[in-house]
Amino acid sequence: MSPVASPQRHDHRAARRAAVATALALLLSGTSPGAGPAALAQQERPTSQVPTLGRPTRPDDPAPLLDFGRYFTGTWNVSWEYPESPLGPADVADGTTSYRQVGPSTFEASSTLTNSAGAFTVKDTFEYQRTEQTITRTVVDSRGFTYTQTGSVTGDLGGQFTIRLEGKPFTHQGQTVRVNAVMRLLSPFNFRVQFTLSTGDGPFTNFGNPWWRKETAPR
């Protein structure tokens, strides 16, 4: 006659199987068993800002407004190749940019970059008026110059946003310079910026088209 397992033994085996299954799930997700809510939140993937309408979109549907903090907050990798200009020789800058919200409508971006001359930093401060879809950006570069840009933010029903920024003139190395930028937010994981630069009364010319890619993007 086969022995009959006691209810206590059955409960113990069930609990052990549940614990193994939980540990395996955490391992596959890359989360340690002791990770708290903060650690889990850090691993959440960025998502699209397209509203869920429950139906196909229509031409007269309003375009979504950019949630600046939701999109940008976090750390991004960047590599920027740029030509010679009054701001310095042609080079490639690599590094990271970290965004954070510091006020109801104020955001900061801190970049730590390295080129052939060494390390430098760039601090951007954004003032974003979401309802009006306007934005102001102030750039402080440790290489010795500061400038301001103003512009607009637009979106489409496909979930892509465009930030157009026009630079005010500033002086560096005895020359008057303006820097414009068009930021194209193409997905929750990457955006591209088209920089153009003007010297004196000259035309705007290409100043690089770097990509920023979020560190949590799938590899």
ChimeraX attribute file (.defattr): number of C-alpha atoms within 10 A of each C-alpha:
attribute: neighborCount
match mode: 1-to-1
recipient: residues
	/A:1	3
	/A:2	4
	/A:3	5
	/A:4	6
	/A:5	8
	/A:6	9
	/A:7	9
	/A:8	9
	/A:9	10
	/A:10	11
	/A:11	11
	/A:12	12
	/A:13	12
	/A:14	12
	/A:15	12
	/A:16	12
	/A:17	12
	/A:18	12
	/A:19	12
	/A:20	12
	/A:21	12
	/A:22	12
	/A:23	15
	/A:24	13
	/A:25	13
	/A:26	15
	/A:27	12
	/A:28	9
	/A:29	10
	/A:30	11
	/A:31	15
	/A:32	13
	/A:33	12
	/A:34	8
	/A:35	10
	/A:36	10
	/A:37	8
	/A:38	8
	/A:39	12
	/A:40	12
	/A:41	9
	/A:42	10
	/A:43	12
	/A:44	9
	/A:45	12
	/A:46	16
	/A:47	11
	/A:48	14
	/A:49	20
	/A:50	16
	/A:51	13
	/A:52	8
	/A:53	8
	/A:54	6
	/A:55	6
	/A:56	6
	/A:57	13
	/A:58	8
	/A:59	7
	/A:60	6
	/A:61	10
	/A:62	11
	/A:63	17
	/A:64	17
	/A:65	19
	/A:66	23
	/A:67	11
	/A:68	18
	/A:69	17
	/A:70	15
	/A:71	18
	/A:72	24
	/A:73	18
	/A:74	16
	/A:75	19
	/A:76	22
	/A:77	17
	/A:78	21
	/A:79	18
	/A:80	18
	/A:81	14
	/A:82	18
	/A:83	14
	/A:84	10
	/A:85	13
	/A:86	15
	/A:87	16
	/A:88	11
	/A:89	12
	/A:90	14
	/A:91	13
	/A:92	16
	/A:93	21
	/A:94	16
	/A:95	18
	/A:96	21
	/A:97	24
	/A:98	17
	/A:99	21
	/A:100	18
	/A:101	17
	/A:102	12
	/A:103	9
	/A:104	10
	/A:105	14
	/A:106	18
	/A:107	20
	/A:108	21
	/A:109	20
	/A:110	17
	/A:111	22
	/A:112	16
	/A:113	20
	/A:114	16
	/A:115	16
	/A:116	10
	/A:117	9
	/A:118	8
	/A:119	14
	/A:120	15
	/A:121	16
	/A:122	17
	/A:123	18
	/A:124	19
	/A:125	20
	/A:126	21
	/A:127	17
	/A:128	23
	/A:129	16
	/A:130	15
	/A:131	8
	/A:132	10
	/A:133	15
	/A:134	17
	/A:135	20
	/A:136	18
	/A:137	20
	/A:138	17
	/A:139	16
	/A:140	16
	/A:141	15
	/A:142	12
	/A:143	12
	/A:144	9
	/A:145	14
	/A:146	16
	/A:147	18
	/A:148	21
	/A:149	20
	/A:150	19
	/A:151	18
	/A:152	18
	/A:153	20
	/A:154	16
	/A:155	20
	/A:156	14
	/A:157	16
	/A:158	15
	/A:159	18
	/A:160	20
	/A:161	22
	/A:162	19
	/A:163	20
	/A:164	20
	/A:165	22
	/A:166	18
	/A:167	21
	/A:168	14
	/A:169	17
	/A:170	17
	/A:171	16
	/A:172	13
	/A:173	11
	/A:174	8
	/A:175	12
	/A:176	15
	/A:177	23
	/A:178	21
	/A:179	21
	/A:180	23
	/A:181	21
	/A:182	19
	/A:183	19
	/A:184	19
	/A:185	21
	/A:186	14
	/A:187	18
	/A:188	19
	/A:189	20
	/A:190	19
	/A:191	21
	/A:192	18
	/A:193	20
	/A:194	16
	/A:195	19
	/A:196	19
	/A:197	20
	/A:198	20
	/A:199	18
	/A:200	12
	/A:201	9
	/A:202	10
	/A:203	9
	/A:204	15
	/A:205	14
	/A:206	13
	/A:207	21
	/A:208	17
	/A:209	18
	/A:210	20
	/A:211	18
	/A:212	21
	/A:213	20
	/A:214	22
	/A:215	14
	/A:216	15
	/A:217	12
	/A:218	7
	/A:219	4
